[in-house]
Amino acid sequence: MWIFYITQFLHSLIFTIPIWIVYYQGKISTAEISYLVTIQYVAQMALELPSGALADLIGRRNTNLVGWVIGAVSFFLFPLATNFTHFLILALMVGINDSFRSGSEEALLYDSYKQAGKEHEFEKMYGNSDFIYQVGLIIATALGGLLYSKWVFLPYVLYGVCLSVGALLISLYKEPRIDSETFTLKNYLLQIKNGSKEAFKDQSTTYLSLFYILVAGIGWSSTLYFNGFMMTEFVTSDSLRGFLTAGMRLINILAIRSVLQNNKVFNLKRRILFFPIVMLIAYLPGFLLKDFWGVLFVQAAMVVTTARWILLAPLTNKAFSSKYRATAISFLSFAIGFVYILLTSISGTIISQFGITVMFSVLGIFTLLTVVPVTVKLLQTVNQQS
């Protein structure tokens, strides 16, 4: 648990958050930036299922470690990138890093708690870890602009150092005992097949998985790309943008821990309803936003991703069996990638012709057409079970 807490903090020190778009714009075009964020996720998607199945068969620690090492190397190489080809290679490396981390670590932790007979403590631990992650993001976001003003490569180099230290700590993990198969090519392919089916093994799990995929796909594309563009549109100062974004994250995490994690106030149904309501409020008015008022709506969009990890991840973990957990989680990440790629691939044209605020409204329309109907179905299954 303590290794996870420390590595979560190290991984969260993404000093590039408030400056990466400005940094990229100095090297490549806006359209090329859109291509890169899409390609990065394609790389992650291509390896999500293979890496998840690999984690279930040969060990979650080793698979996770590979991701951290690749991530560290990629950020050390960023100062050397000068053209689209260089950034393309780095985007592929970051995508590979994310795929090897996404399902393996979460599954390792859940099965460790389950093995110790403390499965009921996982949600609290995961909530604590996300709080730590958010604190790290706040610190990194606040400092990112200042570091960039000192030396444009400093945010990338320092994050590479953080990932290197994290890799050393990851090597100290102890692998939990799971009912895995001996590693063979046949078992490997079978693991991918059965692990993918795990996400849709019954009606309740199917709607939960679809809900998770859509909420996470929209929220993740917003967090990784569109929110940054919106903040750049509304706040021109790099340093001010960093401090402001950090303050917004702090408000969000405090609100989530004090209100949304209170089971007496937010039962399962209210947790589910929270996501489509906040997403519609945040995204739909996008084309009307301008000046400083737009920051408030970006803040609402930011809370979706934070709440997704804290409120939804424990539900999906509980729904999956140990044997296929890492593969099933990786499948969800794989499916999230389709949503991410769809939204980022169309964004290049929309942002270039109409601006980022119109793209925010597109996210709202997409939420209305996809998340809302799935929410209705999911709540129906919850009512049937209760």
Residue pairs with C-beta under 8 A, 6 or more apart in sequence:
1 109
1 125
3 169
3 170
3 172
3 173
4 105
4 109
4 125
4 129
5 128
5 129
5 132
6 166
6 169
7 68
7 166
7 169
7 170
8 129
8 130
8 132
8 133
8 136
9 132
9 133
9 135
9 136
10 136
10 162
10 163
10 165
10 166
10 169
11 133
11 136
11 162
11 163
11 166
12 132
12 133
12 134
12 135
12 136
12 137
12 140
13 136
13 139
13 140
13 158
13 159
13 162
14 137
14 140
14 141
14 144
14 159
15 140
15 143
15 144
15 147
15 154
15 155
15 156
15 158
15 159
16 23
16 144
16 155
16 156
16 159
17 137
17 140
17 141
17 144
17 228
17 242
17 245
18 141
18 144
18 145
18 148
18 228
18 231
18 238
18 241
18 242
18 245
19 144
19 145
19 148
19 155
19 238
19 242
20 228
21 33
21 228
21 229
21 232
22 148
22 232
22 238
23 148
23 152
24 33
24 36
24 87
25 33
27 81
27 82
27 83
27 87
28 36
28 83
28 84
28 87
30 348
30 351
30 352
31 348
31 352
32 84
32 87
34 344
34 345
34 347
34 348
34 351
35 348
36 84
36 87
36 88
36 91
37 91
37 224
37 225
37 344
38 340
38 341
38 344
38 345
39 88
39 91
39 92
39 95
40 91
40 92
40 94
40 95
41 95
41 337
41 340
41 341
41 344
42 95
42 337
42 341
43 91
43 92
43 94
43 95
43 96
43 99
44 95
44 96
44 98
44 99
44 102
44 333
44 337
45 99
45 333
45 334
45 337
45 338
45 341
46 99
47 95
47 96
47 99
47 100
48 99
48 102
48 103
48 330
48 331
48 333
48 334
48 337
49 192
49 195
49 196
49 327
49 330
49 331
49 334
50 192
51 63
51 67
51 99
51 100
51 102
51 103
51 104
51 330
52 102
52 103
52 104
52 107
52 192
52 195
52 326
52 327
52 328
52 329
52 330
52 331
52 333
53 188
53 191
53 192
53 195
53 326
53 327
53 330
54 63
54 188
55 63
55 64
55 103
55 104
55 107
55 108
55 326
55 327
55 330
56 107
56 178
56 180
56 191
56 195
56 323
56 324
56 325
56 326
56 327
57 180
57 181
57 183
57 187
57 188
57 191
58 183
59 175
60 104
60 105
60 107
60 108
60 111
60 173
60 175
60 176
60 326
61 104
61 108
61 170
61 171
61 173
61 174
61 175
63 100
63 104
64 100
64 101
64 104
64 105
64 108
64 170
64 173
65 167
65 170
65 171
66 100
67 96
67 97
67 98
67 99
67 100
67 101
67 104
68 97
68 101
68 163
68 166
68 167
68 170
69 167
70 93
70 96
70 97
70 100
71 93
71 94
71 97
71 98
71 101
71 163
72 160
72 163
72 164
72 166
72 167
73 93
73 160
74 90
74 93
74 94
74 97
74 160
75 156
75 157
75 159
75 160
75 163
76 156
76 157
76 160
77 90
77 93
78 90
78 153
78 156
78 160
79 153
79 156
79 157
80 86
81 87
81 89
81 90
99 330
99 333
102 329
102 330
102 333
103 325
103 326
103 327
103 328
103 329
103 330
103 333
104 326
106 313
106 317
106 326
106 329
107 325
107 326
107 329
108 173
108 175
108 176
108 326
109 122
109 125
109 126
110 119
110 122
110 317
110 322
110 325
111 176
111 178
111 322
111 325
112 174
112 176
113 119
113 121
113 122
113 125
114 122
114 176
114 322
115 176
115 177
122 314
122 317
123 314
126 309
126 310
126 313
126 314
127 257
127 261
127 310
130 253
130 306
130 309
130 310
131 253
131 257
133 309
134 249
134 250
134 252
134 253
134 306
135 253
137 246
137 249
138 246
138 247
138 249
138 250
138 253
139 246
140 159
141 242
141 243
141 245
141 246
141 249
142 242
142 243
142 245
142 246
143 242
144 155
144 242
145 237
145 238
145 239
145 240
145 241
145 242
145 243
146 239
146 242
147 154
147 155
147 158
148 154
148 155
148 238
149 238
149 239
178 322
178 323
179 322
179 323
180 323
181 187
181 190
181 191
191 324
191 327
192 327
194 324
194 327
195 324
195 326
195 327
195 328
195 330
195 331
196 327
196 328
196 331
198 205
198 320
198 321
198 324
198 325
198 327
198 328
198 331
199 205
199 206
199 209
199 320
199 328
199 331
199 332
199 335
200 206
200 209
203 381
204 319
204 381
204 382
204 385
205 319
205 320
207 374
207 377
207 378
207 381
208 315
208 316
208 319
208 378
209 316
209 319
209 332
209 335
210 374
210 378
211 272
211 275
211 312
211 371
211 374
211 375
211 378
212 308
212 312
212 315
212 316
212 332
213 332
213 335
213 336
213 339
214 339
214 367
214 370
214 371
214 374
215 275
215 279
215 304
215 308
215 312
215 371
216 305
216 308
216 312
216 332
216 336
216 339
217 335
217 336
217 337
217 338
217 339
217 340
217 343
218 279
218 283
218 304
218 339
218 343
218 363
218 366
218 367
218 371
219 279
219 301
219 304
219 305
219 308
220 305
220 336
220 340
221 339
221 340
221 343
221 344
221 363
222 283
222 301
222 302
222 304
222 305
222 363
223 301
223 302
223 305
224 340
225 344
225 347
226 301
226 347
226 356
226 359
226 360
226 363
227 298
227 301
227 302
229 351
229 356
229 359
230 289
230 294
230 298
230 356
230 357
230 360
231 241
231 244
231 245
231 295
231 298
232 241
233 294
233 355
233 356
233 357
234 289
234 290
234 291
234 292
234 294
234 295
234 298
235 241
235 244
235 292
235 295
244 295
248 295
248 298
248 299
248 302
249 302
249 306
251 299
252 299
252 302
252 303
252 306
253 306
255 303
256 303
256 306
256 307
256 310
256 311
259 265
259 266
260 266
260 271
260 274
260 307
260 310
260 311
261 310
261 311
266 274
268 382
269 379
269 382
271 311
271 312
272 375
272 378
272 379
272 382
273 375
273 379
274 307
274 311
275 304
275 307
275 308
275 371
275 375
276 367
276 371
276 372
276 375
278 300
278 303
278 304
278 307
279 301
279 304
279 363
279 364
279 367
279 371
280 364
280 367
280 368
280 372
281 297
281 300
282 297
282 298
282 300
282 301
282 304
282 360
282 364
283 297
283 301
283 360
283 361
283 363
283 364
283 367
284 361
284 364
284 365
284 367
284 368
285 297
285 361
285 364
286 297
286 357
286 358
286 359
286 360
286 361
286 362
286 363
286 364
287 354
287 357
287 358
287 360
287 361
288 357
289 297
289 357
289 360
290 357
294 357
297 360
301 360
301 363
316 328
316 329
316 332
317 325
317 329
320 328
320 329
343 362
343 363
343 366
346 362
347 359
347 362
350 358
350 359
350 362
351 358
351 359
